[in-house]
């Protein structure tokens, strides 16, 4: 009959043998790859943030708009035009402006057909303004209705524009924006354009152009009225350029209706 033998699990058994396989006592096992990745990733992020920060500072300082040139503006001042383009802090960056206005124009601004922005250098831009062609304005229902050389109403405003004359003596019963003024004789607008061009040629600015029933012209300069009539208008306006400086501060009527190259009749009645 076989005798049963008793065995007792001693220290250093299977579990200890397994642990010994990891390496001899006193020697560390292989490094944990997960703990080694963290410092490298943090360093990479730090370098990236430094580069981005340095790049941002360079862009903000190197491409900051300092010099602004405005061309073609009449109705608005250069400061007003500049405020329309440089609307926030980001707008003062020439790179941003170059991207924003590349092959684009600014529209939907009263009295302005289009505006374009050109970056001349990292710190300089030029704003080119193309204003609507305005020949004069009429008052209607408390507003100033500006029309072009063809009599089309291009703008309605509560503000008078310096250098644009008021036209009176023409009759109409309604006004529609972007449509011609409904006058009996549309040829009046060509005459208005001709007068304004002659005034511009001789560097004369009038406050008002008045047409009477016979289509005779009177120009207003403050308290002075210059009656020109219908004929020889350019000769009269050329002579007017010489007379007006002597009438500064005067109040009266300058009669030039009979003035011509042969007849130099000019009278002033205070």
Secondary structure, 3 states (H helix, E strand, C coil): CCCCCCCCCCCCCHHHHHHHCCCCCCCCCCCCHHHHHHHHHHHHHHHHHHHHHHHHHHHHHHCECCEEEEECCCCCCHHHHHHHHCCCHHHHEHHHHHHHCCCCCECCECCEEEEEEEEEECCEEEEEEEECCCCEEEEECCEEEEECCCCEEEEEECCCCCCCCEEECCCCCCCCCCCECCCCCCCHHHHHHHHHHHHHHCCCCCCEEEECCCCCEEEEECCEEEEEECCCHHHHHHHHHHHHHHHCCCCEEEECCCCCCCCCCCEEEC
